[in-house]
Each structure stands twice: as C-alpha cells, then as structure tokens.
Amino acid sequence: MKTAIEVPADEVRQVFMLLEDLNSFLHDPQKYGDTERVIKFVEGGMYKRLHEAYYQTVWNWLPQGIKEEMLNRPSPFENGH
C-alpha cells in the first residue's frame, strides 16, 4: 500500500537542487577523477548539504514505520560490499 506524505515545497526544491548538483558533478568521470576537484567540491559545502538532506530533511519526511525499517536494515557495507 502506498503512503502519501506532505512535504514543504521549499524542502523539495532544496533536495532537487542537491541532486541536480550531484548529478552535474558525477555524470562526468573526468570531474571526479581529479582529486583536487573532488576535494574542492566536497569541502565547498556539498557534504554539508548532503548530510542535512539525508539526516534532517528527508528523514523528517518519513513516516515512523519507514524510519524503523531504515534503522533495522543491514548496512550496505556488510559482506564486503
């Protein structure tokens, strides 16, 4: 069953712009193949934006049941992944 949620349009806009910036950077391997460019991208605020979107914005959109699922799922880094 699908669960509908309401989210503020300004938060959707922020997440969209974050995804747009990540896509713009990561779609071109020449960009992330350049260590200095990657460091500048991350230190220029990208990690802070990603952290806020993940741990605050989108997390707060989730219904409690889905939050519990997310907290109880296996780590993507288990079993050598």
C-alpha positions in Angstrom: 0.0 0.0 0.0 1.3 3.4 -0.9 1.5 6.0 1.8 1.2 9.7 0.8 3.1 12.3 2.7 3.1 16.1 2.6 6.4 17.8 2.3 7.1 21.5 2.1 7.8 22.7 -1.4 11.0 24.6 -0.3 12.4 21.4 1.1 11.6 19.5 -2.2 13.3 22.3 -4.1 16.5 22.1 -1.8 16.7 18.3 -2.3 16.1 18.6 -6.1 18.9 21.2 -6.3 21.2 19.0 -4.3 20.5 16.1 -6.7 21.0 18.4 -9.7 24.4 19.5 -8.4 25.5 15.9 -7.6 24.3 14.7 -11.0 26.1 17.5 -12.7 29.3 16.7 -11.0 29.2 12.9 -11.1 27.9 12.3 -14.6 31.3 13.3 -15.9 34.1 10.8 -14.7 36.7 13.4 -15.6 35.4 15.6 -12.8 35.6 13.0 -10.0 38.8 11.6 -11.4 40.5 14.8 -10.4 41.3 14.6 -6.7 41.7 18.3 -6.2 38.4 19.0 -7.9 36.6 16.4 -5.8 38.1 17.9 -2.6 37.0 21.3 -3.6 33.5 20.1 -4.5 33.1 18.3 -1.1 34.7 21.0 1.0 32.8 23.7 -0.9 29.7 22.7 1.0 28.5 19.6 -0.8 28.9 17.2 2.1 27.1 19.6 4.5 24.2 19.9 2.1 24.0 16.1 1.6 24.3 15.5 5.3 21.4 17.9 6.1 19.2 16.5 3.3 19.8 12.9 4.5 19.7 13.3 8.3 17.2 16.1 8.6 15.1 16.9 5.6 14.3 13.6 4.1 14.4 11.7 7.4 11.7 14.0 8.7 9.5 13.2 5.7 9.5 9.5 6.5 6.6 8.0 8.5 7.6 6.3 11.7 7.2 2.8 10.2 9.6 3.5 7.4 12.1 5.1 9.8 12.1 1.9 11.8 12.7 -0.1 8.5 15.6 2.1 7.6 17.1 1.8 11.1 16.8 -2.0 11.1 18.1 -2.8 7.6 21.5 -4.3 7.0 24.4 -2.0 6.3 25.3 -1.6 2.6 28.9 -2.2 3.7 28.4 -5.6 5.3 29.6 -8.8 3.5 32.3 -6.9 1.6 30.1 -4.5 -0.3 
